[in-house]
Amino acid sequence: MTFKTYMTHALAEARAAGERGEVPVGAIIVAPDGQILSAAGNRTRELSDPTAHAEILALRTACSSAGSERLPDHDIYVTLEPCAMCAAALAAARIRRIYYGAADPKSGGVAHGARVFSHKQAHHIPEVYDGIAGEEAASLLKAFFAARRQNLPD
């Protein structure tokens, strides 16, 4: 089997989120047959919902499409290391693999911070692959926050 990345699709979702004024994070959930089951970008501001992270929105749609709260043979591609909330939700859904782009030393929950999957209480530990298109994902975030800092009142 040949590895195929879907990160270009997640990056497109991240760009769209940034254009909406959201933090540019995108996520794609891929079914076992290789089809994209769901795609989302952050919508926390638009929906006035602190849980409306790209991963959570993609997970909700994918679970609804699959008719199950669990997606054991599915993979997620996300442009930024999932936070603790998202990592816990992905574990609850029994996601098979997490592929992420940029590391998040400040708010990450996989390799940084809470390290959700390293605790003995973790009921499911997905395979995790980091750095997939990491530089491009990090560049989107840096440009977004640099633009916001430039627009701050003096």
N, C-alpha and C positions, 0 to 999 in steps of 0.2 A: 504494500500500500504506500502511495506517495503522499507526503504531507502537503496539504494545500492550506494556505492561509486565507482567512476571510477578513483580515485586518483592514484591507482597503475599504470594505463596506462599513466597518466600525468607524474608520476615520471620516468617511463621508457623513455619517450620523453625527460625529463630533463637530465637524465643520458647520453642519446645519444648526446644531445646538448653539454654537458660538454666534452664528448670524442672528439667532433669536435673542441674544443677550444672556444666554445660559453659559455656565462653565462648559467648555467644549469637551465633553466626554460622550463617547458613543459605544454601543454594545450590540452584538449580533449573537443570536443563539442558532446553532446549526444542528439539524436533526441527523440521526444515524445515516440516512441516505445521502447526506451532503447538501440538502436543501436548507436554505435560510428560513427558519421557522418564525423568527421575529427580529426586528431591528428597532432600536430606540436611541435617542439622545437625551441628555438631561432636560428636565422640564420643571425643576423645583420652583422657579419664579413664576412661570406661566400658570402652573396649577396651584400655586401657594401651598405646596406640599413638600416638606423636608425629606420625605421618603421617595420622591420622584426622581431618583437617580436612574441613569441609563440602564444599569443592570436590573434594577427592580422592575422598571417598565417592560423591558424585554422579557424578563422572567414571567411576569403576569400574562403577557400576550402568548408566550410559548406554552405555558401551562394550560391556558384556556383553549388554545388550538389543539393541544394533545389530549385534552380532557382528563388531565391528571395533575396532581400537585407535585409529582415527582418526574424528573427527566433524567433517568440514570444513564442513558446512552447518548446524551446530548452534550455539546461543547459550547462554551461562551468565549467570544473574542471581545475584549473590552480595551479601550485605549489607555486607561489609567488603572493602576493597581486598585482593586476593590477595597472600599473602606470596611470596617468591622461589620456594619449593618448588612452590606451587600454580600460580604463573604459568608456571614451566617445564613442569609437567605439562600445563597447558592448551595451551601451544605445541606440545608433543609430540603431543597429540591433534588438533592442527590446528583447534581451536575457532574458529569464524568471528568471533563477537563476545563481548566481556565487558562486561557491565553491572554496575557495582558501586555500592553506596550510600555508606557512610562511608569517608573517606580514612584511611589508617593511616600517619602520619608515622614511627611507631616501628618497625613491622615490615613495612610494605608492600613489595611487590616490583614494582609496576607504575609508579606515579607517584613513589614514594619509594624510599629504600634502593637495592636492587640494580638497579632499573629494567630488568628482564630483557629487555624487548622493544627496548630502545635499543642493545643490543650487536650488533656486526656478526656475532657467532656465533649470533644468534637465527635459527633455520631457518624459523620462522613467526612472523608478527606479526599478531595478531588486531586487529580494530577494538576500541577501548576507549571506553566511555562511563561517566563517573563522576557521582556525585551523585544517582543515581536513588533517591529516598526516603532520601537521606543523613542528614537530620536525625533521622528516626525510627530508622534503624539506629544512629546515634551515641548516641541517647538510651537504647536498649536496652543498649548496651555500658557507658555511663556509670552507669546504674542498677545493673547487675550488679556492676561493680567497686566502686561506693560501698557496696553491701550487704556485699560481702566485707570491705571495710576496717572496717566497723562491727562485724563479727563476730570481728575479730582479738582475741586475748587481750591484756590490758594489759601 
